[in-house]
Every structure is written in C-alpha cells, then in structure tokens.
Amino acid sequence: MAAHAAIPDRRGHRTHGGQPGRRTRQQTGTHGWGLPVALGIVYGLYAPTVVRRGGEPSWGQFWLGVVSGLVLAVAVYALRRYGRALPRELRAAAWGGLAGIAIGFLYSLADRSVYAATTLGLVVAGAVTAAAFYLFYTHEDASGRPAPY
C-alpha cells in the first residue's frame, strides 16, 4: 500500500557536488521581467517625445529615452522582486514614490516649473500610495502575511 505515498517535491532544488537541496542558480522567468520591460519601453519612448516637441530627433533625446526607460524598468523590477520584504506601509510608499517621481519627471520635461512638476508628482504619489496600501491591506491573510498572488 505504499504506492500512494507522497513524493518529495524537488522544484527549485539542484544538486551541487553531491549535496542534495543546494541551489546552484536562481530561476528567473519572463513573468518577472515582462511588466518592467514593457513599462520601461513605453516610458523610454515617451520621454524623448515630450522633449522633442515635434522637432528633429537627436542623440541626446535617444539617450534620454534609453536611460530613463532602463532606470524605470530596473526600479519596477526591484520593487516587484524585493518589495515583499517591506511592511505594507513602506511597500505602498515605495510604489507611490516611484510613480510620483516618474510622472513628475515626465511633467518637468515639458518645460513646466519645478513647483508644478513637484506638485503633480506629490499628488500622484499620494494617490498611488493610498491605492497600493488599500490593495496590500485587503490582500493579506489573518496573520498579516501577503497573499501568494
């Protein structure tokens, strides 16, 4: 009757030098990079468009798009990957800060004043922080751990 015994789960465990259970490399799929890359591409294409204002494209605008898109993609990836280590309040504030900085930067590229860009960035940061806190707070189990999804 041992045919129905549970088989040990070996997902994520690699053997290294005869030591079972020791990981040799971390698995990273397209799910982890899909959203950050898509957001980085859209942001990187939009930033030089705001600066160009219908004129001729230049190499400076190209590099502005590449760098700003890359910075946003890495920041979104880092928050998605390591954000669960933060308490929900700090995690929500981190998402709000990232959104506020990103929108404020784009608004400042349109030759708006520093005060206007800062005000818009703070409004967006506050709204995203509130929405993210609500989402994180309502998606926890009874002991305060985030839901697995």
CNS distance restraints for C-alpha pairs under 8 A (distance, minus, plus):
assign (resid  10 and name CA) (resid  14 and name CA) 8.00 0.50 0.50
assign (resid  10 and name CA) (resid  21 and name CA) 7.86 0.50 0.50
assign (resid  12 and name CA) (resid  23 and name CA) 7.13 0.50 0.50
assign (resid  12 and name CA) (resid  27 and name CA) 7.61 0.50 0.50
assign (resid  13 and name CA) (resid  20 and name CA) 7.48 0.50 0.50
assign (resid  13 and name CA) (resid  21 and name CA) 4.91 0.50 0.50
assign (resid  13 and name CA) (resid  22 and name CA) 6.09 0.50 0.50
assign (resid  13 and name CA) (resid  23 and name CA) 5.35 0.50 0.50
assign (resid  14 and name CA) (resid  20 and name CA) 6.74 0.50 0.50
assign (resid  14 and name CA) (resid  21 and name CA) 5.88 0.50 0.50
assign (resid  14 and name CA) (resid  22 and name CA) 5.80 0.50 0.50
assign (resid  14 and name CA) (resid  23 and name CA) 5.01 0.50 0.50
assign (resid  14 and name CA) (resid  24 and name CA) 6.12 0.50 0.50
assign (resid  15 and name CA) (resid  19 and name CA) 5.52 0.50 0.50
assign (resid  15 and name CA) (resid  20 and name CA) 4.65 0.50 0.50
assign (resid  15 and name CA) (resid  21 and name CA) 5.95 0.50 0.50
assign (resid  15 and name CA) (resid  22 and name CA) 5.79 0.50 0.50
assign (resid  15 and name CA) (resid  23 and name CA) 6.89 0.50 0.50
assign (resid  15 and name CA) (resid  24 and name CA) 7.44 0.50 0.50
assign (resid  16 and name CA) (resid  20 and name CA) 6.90 0.50 0.50
assign (resid  16 and name CA) (resid  22 and name CA) 6.31 0.50 0.50
assign (resid  16 and name CA) (resid  23 and name CA) 7.34 0.50 0.50
assign (resid  16 and name CA) (resid  24 and name CA) 6.57 0.50 0.50
assign (resid  28 and name CA) (resid  32 and name CA) 6.65 0.50 0.50
assign (resid  29 and name CA) (resid  33 and name CA) 7.27 0.50 0.50
assign (resid  30 and name CA) (resid  34 and name CA) 5.47 0.50 0.50
assign (resid  31 and name CA) (resid  35 and name CA) 7.54 0.50 0.50
assign (resid  32 and name CA) (resid  36 and name CA) 7.87 0.50 0.50
assign (resid  32 and name CA) (resid  77 and name CA) 7.16 0.50 0.50
assign (resid  32 and name CA) (resid  80 and name CA) 7.93 0.50 0.50
assign (resid  32 and name CA) (resid  81 and name CA) 7.66 0.50 0.50
assign (resid  33 and name CA) (resid  37 and name CA) 5.92 0.50 0.50
assign (resid  33 and name CA) (resid  77 and name CA) 6.67 0.50 0.50
assign (resid  34 and name CA) (resid  38 and name CA) 6.21 0.50 0.50
assign (resid  35 and name CA) (resid  39 and name CA) 6.08 0.50 0.50
assign (resid  36 and name CA) (resid  40 and name CA) 5.94 0.50 0.50
assign (resid  36 and name CA) (resid  72 and name CA) 7.53 0.50 0.50
assign (resid  36 and name CA) (resid  73 and name CA) 4.47 0.50 0.50
assign (resid  36 and name CA) (resid  74 and name CA) 7.00 0.50 0.50
assign (resid  36 and name CA) (resid  76 and name CA) 5.52 0.50 0.50
assign (resid  36 and name CA) (resid  77 and name CA) 5.59 0.50 0.50
assign (resid  37 and name CA) (resid  41 and name CA) 6.07 0.50 0.50
assign (resid  37 and name CA) (resid  73 and name CA) 5.57 0.50 0.50
assign (resid  38 and name CA) (resid  42 and name CA) 6.30 0.50 0.50
assign (resid  38 and name CA) (resid  73 and name CA) 7.98 0.50 0.50
assign (resid  39 and name CA) (resid  43 and name CA) 5.98 0.50 0.50
assign (resid  39 and name CA) (resid  69 and name CA) 7.61 0.50 0.50
assign (resid  39 and name CA) (resid  72 and name CA) 7.48 0.50 0.50
assign (resid  39 and name CA) (resid  73 and name CA) 6.46 0.50 0.50
assign (resid  40 and name CA) (resid  44 and name CA) 5.74 0.50 0.50
assign (resid  40 and name CA) (resid  68 and name CA) 7.69 0.50 0.50
assign (resid  40 and name CA) (resid  69 and name CA) 4.10 0.50 0.50
assign (resid  40 and name CA) (resid  70 and name CA) 5.90 0.50 0.50
assign (resid  40 and name CA) (resid  71 and name CA) 7.70 0.50 0.50
assign (resid  40 and name CA) (resid  72 and name CA) 5.62 0.50 0.50
assign (resid  40 and name CA) (resid  73 and name CA) 4.62 0.50 0.50
assign (resid  41 and name CA) (resid  45 and name CA) 6.06 0.50 0.50
assign (resid  41 and name CA) (resid  69 and name CA) 5.84 0.50 0.50
assign (resid  42 and name CA) (resid  46 and name CA) 6.11 0.50 0.50
assign (resid  42 and name CA) (resid  69 and name CA) 7.53 0.50 0.50
assign (resid  43 and name CA) (resid  47 and name CA) 6.09 0.50 0.50
assign (resid  43 and name CA) (resid  65 and name CA) 7.44 0.50 0.50
assign (resid  43 and name CA) (resid  68 and name CA) 7.24 0.50 0.50
assign (resid  43 and name CA) (resid  69 and name CA) 5.38 0.50 0.50
assign (resid  43 and name CA) (resid  72 and name CA) 7.70 0.50 0.50
assign (resid  44 and name CA) (resid  48 and name CA) 7.20 0.50 0.50
assign (resid  44 and name CA) (resid  64 and name CA) 7.60 0.50 0.50
assign (resid  44 and name CA) (resid  65 and name CA) 4.05 0.50 0.50
assign (resid  44 and name CA) (resid  66 and name CA) 5.66 0.50 0.50
assign (resid  44 and name CA) (resid  67 and name CA) 7.50 0.50 0.50
assign (resid  44 and name CA) (resid  68 and name CA) 5.80 0.50 0.50
assign (resid  44 and name CA) (resid  69 and name CA) 4.01 0.50 0.50
assign (resid  44 and name CA) (resid  70 and name CA) 7.53 0.50 0.50
assign (resid  45 and name CA) (resid  49 and name CA) 6.75 0.50 0.50
assign (resid  45 and name CA) (resid  65 and name CA) 5.87 0.50 0.50
assign (resid  45 and name CA) (resid  69 and name CA) 7.73 0.50 0.50
assign (resid  46 and name CA) (resid  50 and name CA) 6.40 0.50 0.50
assign (resid  46 and name CA) (resid  65 and name CA) 7.46 0.50 0.50
assign (resid  47 and name CA) (resid  51 and name CA) 6.60 0.50 0.50
assign (resid  47 and name CA) (resid  64 and name CA) 7.20 0.50 0.50
assign (resid  47 and name CA) (resid  65 and name CA) 5.67 0.50 0.50
assign (resid  47 and name CA) (resid  68 and name CA) 7.57 0.50 0.50
assign (resid  47 and name CA) (resid 106 and name CA) 6.33 0.50 0.50
assign (resid  47 and name CA) (resid 109 and name CA) 7.53 0.50 0.50
assign (resid  48 and name CA) (resid  52 and name CA) 5.92 0.50 0.50
assign (resid  48 and name CA) (resid  61 and name CA) 5.03 0.50 0.50
assign (resid  48 and name CA) (resid  62 and name CA) 6.60 0.50 0.50
assign (resid  48 and name CA) (resid  64 and name CA) 6.46 0.50 0.50
assign (resid  48 and name CA) (resid  65 and name CA) 5.52 0.50 0.50
assign (resid  49 and name CA) (resid  53 and name CA) 6.59 0.50 0.50
assign (resid  49 and name CA) (resid  54 and name CA) 7.77 0.50 0.50
assign (resid  50 and name CA) (resid 106 and name CA) 7.56 0.50 0.50
assign (resid  50 and name CA) (resid 109 and name CA) 6.45 0.50 0.50
assign (resid  50 and name CA) (resid 110 and name CA) 5.97 0.50 0.50
assign (resid  51 and name CA) (resid  61 and name CA) 7.20 0.50 0.50
assign (resid  51 and name CA) (resid 109 and name CA) 5.89 0.50 0.50
assign (resid  51 and name CA) (resid 110 and name CA) 6.35 0.50 0.50
assign (resid  52 and name CA) (resid  56 and name CA) 6.90 0.50 0.50
assign (resid  52 and name CA) (resid  57 and name CA) 6.44 0.50 0.50
assign (resid  52 and name CA) (resid  61 and name CA) 7.36 0.50 0.50
assign (resid  57 and name CA) (resid  61 and name CA) 6.61 0.50 0.50
assign (resid  57 and name CA) (resid  62 and name CA) 7.59 0.50 0.50
assign (resid  58 and name CA) (resid  62 and name CA) 6.39 0.50 0.50
assign (resid  59 and name CA) (resid  63 and name CA) 6.18 0.50 0.50
assign (resid  60 and name CA) (resid  64 and name CA) 6.08 0.50 0.50
assign (resid  61 and name CA) (resid  65 and name CA) 6.28 0.50 0.50
assign (resid  62 and name CA) (resid  66 and name CA) 6.32 0.50 0.50
assign (resid  63 and name CA) (resid  67 and name CA) 5.95 0.50 0.50
assign (resid  64 and name CA) (resid  68 and name CA) 5.93 0.50 0.50
assign (resid  65 and name CA) (resid  69 and name CA) 5.84 0.50 0.50
assign (resid  66 and name CA) (resid  70 and name CA) 6.02 0.50 0.50
assign (resid  67 and name CA) (resid  71 and name CA) 6.05 0.50 0.50
assign (resid  68 and name CA) (resid  72 and name CA) 6.19 0.50 0.50
assign (resid  69 and name CA) (resid  73 and name CA) 6.09 0.50 0.50
assign (resid  70 and name CA) (resid  74 and name CA) 6.14 0.50 0.50
assign (resid  71 and name CA) (resid  75 and name CA) 6.12 0.50 0.50
assign (resid  72 and name CA) (resid  76 and name CA) 6.10 0.50 0.50
assign (resid  72 and name CA) (resid 102 and name CA) 7.66 0.50 0.50
assign (resid  73 and name CA) (resid  77 and name CA) 6.09 0.50 0.50
assign (resid  74 and name CA) (resid  78 and name CA) 6.05 0.50 0.50
assign (resid  75 and name CA) (resid  79 and name CA) 6.18 0.50 0.50
assign (resid  75 and name CA) (resid  98 and name CA) 7.78 0.50 0.50
assign (resid  76 and name CA) (resid  80 and name CA) 6.11 0.50 0.50
assign (resid  77 and name CA) (resid  81 and name CA) 5.93 0.50 0.50
assign (resid  78 and name CA) (resid  82 and name CA) 5.73 0.50 0.50
assign (resid  78 and name CA) (resid  83 and name CA) 7.19 0.50 0.50
assign (resid  79 and name CA) (resid  83 and name CA) 4.63 0.50 0.50
assign (resid  79 and name CA) (resid  94 and name CA) 7.71 0.50 0.50
assign (resid  79 and name CA) (resid  95 and name CA) 7.50 0.50 0.50
assign (resid  80 and name CA) (resid  84 and name CA) 7.60 0.50 0.50
assign (resid  82 and name CA) (resid  86 and name CA) 7.89 0.50 0.50
assign (resid  83 and name CA) (resid  91 and name CA) 5.96 0.50 0.50
assign (resid  84 and name CA) (resid  91 and name CA) 7.37 0.50 0.50
assign (resid  84 and name CA) (resid 146 and name CA) 7.70 0.50 0.50
assign (resid  86 and name CA) (resid  90 and name CA) 6.03 0.50 0.50
assign (resid  86 and name CA) (resid  91 and name CA) 5.53 0.50 0.50
assign (resid  87 and name CA) (resid  91 and name CA) 6.03 0.50 0.50
assign (resid  88 and name CA) (resid  92 and name CA) 5.97 0.50 0.50
assign (resid  88 and name CA) (resid 133 and name CA) 6.51 0.50 0.50
assign (resid  88 and name CA) (resid 136 and name CA) 6.13 0.50 0.50
assign (resid  88 and name CA) (resid 137 and name CA) 7.05 0.50 0.50
assign (resid  89 and name CA) (resid  93 and name CA) 6.21 0.50 0.50
assign (resid  89 and name CA) (resid 133 and name CA) 6.35 0.50 0.50
assign (resid  90 and name CA) (resid  94 and name CA) 6.01 0.50 0.50
assign (resid  91 and name CA) (resid  95 and name CA) 6.41 0.50 0.50
assign (resid  91 and name CA) (resid 133 and name CA) 7.92 0.50 0.50
assign (resid  92 and name CA) (resid  96 and name CA) 6.12 0.50 0.50
assign (resid  92 and name CA) (resid 128 and name CA) 7.70 0.50 0.50
assign (resid  92 and name CA) (resid 129 and name CA) 4.98 0.50 0.50
assign (resid  92 and name CA) (resid 130 and name CA) 7.36 0.50 0.50
assign (resid  92 and name CA) (resid 132 and name CA) 5.00 0.50 0.50
assign (resid  92 and name CA) (resid 133 and name CA) 5.06 0.50 0.50
assign (resid  92 and name CA) (resid 136 and name CA) 7.63 0.50 0.50
assign (resid  93 and name CA) (resid  97 and name CA) 5.89 0.50 0.50
assign (resid  93 and name CA) (resid 125 and name CA) 7.91 0.50 0.50
assign (resid  93 and name CA) (resid 129 and name CA) 5.21 0.50 0.50
assign (resid  94 and name CA) (resid  98 and name CA) 6.13 0.50 0.50
assign (resid  94 and name CA) (resid 129 and name CA) 7.78 0.50 0.50
assign (resid  95 and name CA) (resid  99 and name CA) 6.20 0.50 0.50
assign (resid  95 and name CA) (resid 125 and name CA) 7.93 0.50 0.50
assign (resid  95 and name CA) (resid 128 and name CA) 6.94 0.50 0.50
assign (resid  95 and name CA) (resid 129 and name CA) 6.49 0.50 0.50
assign (resid  95 and name CA) (resid 132 and name CA) 7.23 0.50 0.50
assign (resid  96 and name CA) (resid 100 and name CA) 6.00 0.50 0.50
assign (resid  96 and name CA) (resid 124 and name CA) 7.29 0.50 0.50
assign (resid  96 and name CA) (resid 125 and name CA) 4.23 0.50 0.50
assign (resid  96 and name CA) (resid 126 and name CA) 6.37 0.50 0.50
assign (resid  96 and name CA) (resid 127 and name CA) 7.32 0.50 0.50
assign (resid  96 and name CA) (resid 128 and name CA) 4.72 0.50 0.50
assign (resid  96 and name CA) (resid 129 and name CA) 4.32 0.50 0.50
assign (resid  96 and name CA) (resid 132 and name CA) 7.59 0.50 0.50
assign (resid  97 and name CA) (resid 101 and name CA) 6.00 0.50 0.50
assign (resid  97 and name CA) (resid 125 and name CA) 5.33 0.50 0.50
assign (resid  97 and name CA) (resid 129 and name CA) 7.64 0.50 0.50
assign (resid  98 and name CA) (resid 102 and name CA) 6.10 0.50 0.50
assign (resid  98 and name CA) (resid 125 and name CA) 7.53 0.50 0.50
assign (resid  99 and name CA) (resid 103 and name CA) 6.15 0.50 0.50
assign (resid  99 and name CA) (resid 121 and name CA) 7.74 0.50 0.50
assign (resid  99 and name CA) (resid 124 and name CA) 6.76 0.50 0.50
assign (resid  99 and name CA) (resid 125 and name CA) 5.91 0.50 0.50
assign (resid  99 and name CA) (resid 128 and name CA) 7.05 0.50 0.50
assign (resid 100 and name CA) (resid 104 and name CA) 5.84 0.50 0.50
assign (resid 100 and name CA) (resid 120 and name CA) 7.59 0.50 0.50
assign (resid 100 and name CA) (resid 121 and name CA) 4.15 0.50 0.50
assign (resid 100 and name CA) (resid 122 and name CA) 5.90 0.50 0.50
assign (resid 100 and name CA) (resid 123 and name CA) 7.42 0.50 0.50
assign (resid 100 and name CA) (resid 124 and name CA) 5.13 0.50 0.50
assign (resid 100 and name CA) (resid 125 and name CA) 4.22 0.50 0.50
assign (resid 100 and name CA) (resid 126 and name CA) 7.95 0.50 0.50
assign (resid 101 and name CA) (resid 105 and name CA) 5.94 0.50 0.50
assign (resid 101 and name CA) (resid 121 and name CA) 5.90 0.50 0.50
assign (resid 101 and name CA) (resid 125 and name CA) 7.71 0.50 0.50
assign (resid 102 and name CA) (resid 106 and name CA) 6.39 0.50 0.50
assign (resid 102 and name CA) (resid 121 and name CA) 7.75 0.50 0.50
assign (resid 103 and name CA) (resid 107 and name CA) 6.14 0.50 0.50
assign (resid 103 and name CA) (resid 120 and name CA) 7.53 0.50 0.50
assign (resid 103 and name CA) (resid 121 and name CA) 5.87 0.50 0.50
assign (resid 103 and name CA) (resid 124 and name CA) 7.47 0.50 0.50
assign (resid 104 and name CA) (resid 108 and name CA) 6.11 0.50 0.50
assign (resid 104 and name CA) (resid 117 and name CA) 4.86 0.50 0.50
assign (resid 104 and name CA) (resid 118 and name CA) 6.04 0.50 0.50
assign (resid 104 and name CA) (resid 120 and name CA) 6.10 0.50 0.50
assign (resid 104 and name CA) (resid 121 and name CA) 4.34 0.50 0.50
assign (resid 105 and name CA) (resid 109 and name CA) 6.39 0.50 0.50
assign (resid 105 and name CA) (resid 117 and name CA) 7.12 0.50 0.50
assign (resid 105 and name CA) (resid 121 and name CA) 7.99 0.50 0.50
assign (resid 106 and name CA) (resid 110 and name CA) 7.03 0.50 0.50
assign (resid 107 and name CA) (resid 111 and name CA) 7.69 0.50 0.50
assign (resid 107 and name CA) (resid 112 and name CA) 6.64 0.50 0.50
assign (resid 107 and name CA) (resid 117 and name CA) 5.59 0.50 0.50
assign (resid 107 and name CA) (resid 120 and name CA) 7.97 0.50 0.50
assign (resid 108 and name CA) (resid 112 and name CA) 5.28 0.50 0.50
assign (resid 108 and name CA) (resid 113 and name CA) 6.86 0.50 0.50
assign (resid 108 and name CA) (resid 114 and name CA) 6.75 0.50 0.50
assign (resid 108 and name CA) (resid 117 and name CA) 5.38 0.50 0.50
assign (resid 112 and name CA) (resid 116 and name CA) 6.41 0.50 0.50
assign (resid 112 and name CA) (resid 117 and name CA) 6.58 0.50 0.50
assign (resid 113 and name CA) (resid 117 and name CA) 6.31 0.50 0.50
assign (resid 114 and name CA) (resid 118 and name CA) 5.97 0.50 0.50
assign (resid 115 and name CA) (resid 119 and name CA) 5.97 0.50 0.50
assign (resid 116 and name CA) (resid 120 and name CA) 6.15 0.50 0.50
assign (resid 117 and name CA) (resid 121 and name CA) 6.02 0.50 0.50
assign (resid 118 and name CA) (resid 122 and name CA) 6.06 0.50 0.50
assign (resid 119 and name CA) (resid 123 and name CA) 6.19 0.50 0.50
assign (resid 120 and name CA) (resid 124 and name CA) 6.15 0.50 0.50
assign (resid 121 and name CA) (resid 125 and name CA) 5.95 0.50 0.50
assign (resid 122 and name CA) (resid 126 and name CA) 6.01 0.50 0.50
assign (resid 123 and name CA) (resid 127 and name CA) 6.25 0.50 0.50
assign (resid 124 and name CA) (resid 128 and name CA) 6.06 0.50 0.50
assign (resid 125 and name CA) (resid 129 and name CA) 5.90 0.50 0.50
assign (resid 126 and name CA) (resid 130 and name CA) 6.16 0.50 0.50
assign (resid 127 and name CA) (resid 131 and name CA) 6.19 0.50 0.50
assign (resid 128 and name CA) (resid 132 and name CA) 5.88 0.50 0.50
assign (resid 129 and name CA) (resid 133 and name CA) 5.97 0.50 0.50
assign (resid 130 and name CA) (resid 134 and name CA) 6.20 0.50 0.50
assign (resid 131 and name CA) (resid 135 and name CA) 6.20 0.50 0.50
assign (resid 132 and name CA) (resid 136 and name CA) 6.05 0.50 0.50
assign (resid 133 and name CA) (resid 137 and name CA) 5.86 0.50 0.50
assign (resid 134 and name CA) (resid 138 and name CA) 6.06 0.50 0.50
assign (resid 135 and name CA) (resid 139 and name CA) 6.15 0.50 0.50
assign (resid 136 and name CA) (resid 140 and name CA) 6.76 0.50 0.50
assign (resid 136 and name CA) (resid 146 and name CA) 7.13 0.50 0.50
assign (resid 139 and name CA) (resid 146 and name CA) 6.26 0.50 0.50
assign (resid 139 and name CA) (resid 147 and name CA) 5.65 0.50 0.50
assign (resid 140 and name CA) (resid 144 and name CA) 5.58 0.50 0.50
assign (resid 140 and name CA) (resid 145 and name CA) 5.45 0.50 0.50
assign (resid 140 and name CA) (resid 146 and name CA) 4.38 0.50 0.50
assign (resid 140 and name CA) (resid 147 and name CA) 5.04 0.50 0.50
assign (resid 141 and name CA) (resid 145 and name CA) 5.67 0.50 0.50
assign (resid 141 and name CA) (resid 146 and name CA) 6.48 0.50 0.50
assign (resid 141 and name CA) (resid 147 and name CA) 6.32 0.50 0.50
